[in-house]
Amino acid sequence: MITEKANAKINLFLTVTERRTDGYHNIESIMHSVDLHDVVSIEVKKSDKAKITVKTDIHELSDEKSNLVYIAAEKYIAKYSITDEIIISLEKNIPIGAGLGGGSTDAAATLRALNRIYGKCGGEELLRLASDIGSDVPFCIVGGTAICHGRGEIIEPLSVKEKRYFALAIGEERVSTPRAFAELDNRYISYPKKSDVCREMALALENGDTVSDFVYNIFEEITEIASIKEIKEIMKKSGAECTLMSGSGPAVFGIFKTEEEALAAVKKLLACGFVSSYAESATVSDITV
């Protein structure tokens, strides 16, 4: 059996640059892996006919054929004409539909695990396969910290050595990503240029400096969720250097100077009834079990 960590990601910076003619959007984002993770385990049985089974105790993922783990495995074995029985066990710790890349990172871990078993493709080919599954999947294949362009599939790794400490919490309302993009399209004829801010954040990250002046998420402009505001206020009162929504929400993260401060914030958030957890930076070398 092969096991892979599926690390969550947060968006330290996220803007939309344009709507594409294919209906997708180009983005500019700094994605950052954290050590909150799911676990994907794969067992292979020899067979003359391909079969994929996904085992998980999460009810929302019970329709396995719509699960990105299933889709990733299906694409991999179809591309390389594999006829084995693939049995995937998924241990979920990342909240579903929260903006932390849970489904994308599970798909990425599935591709990495299958490629460890079969060794059918190199890094670039694996990234192309990942981009066919979802916009965040290529970054989740690589992990660490990177500027991501295009739909998210163009990855520019950053050399970030300093660990950062986070409190994560989930707002009470789920956010529809397609609806969020549609609202942005209604607001903007042309999207604001933020590349300079993104580059300044990248430099701050590589130098180990604070990023408080550069955190930005365009989706916060069209998100009116009271619980997100409450989470941010609790984090700020707990000493957060900055707070930001990740992805299209409703996950929020706060960056703290120390592990102790972040843990204290998590304790307060849990006491207020929010789903909350502690996390810290994960490097590329932390991703694979």
Summary of the structure (lengths in Angstrom):
residues: 289
radius of gyration: 18.8
end to end distance: 12.2
largest distance: 60.0
contacts: 994
relative contact order: 0.19
helix: 37%
strand: 29%
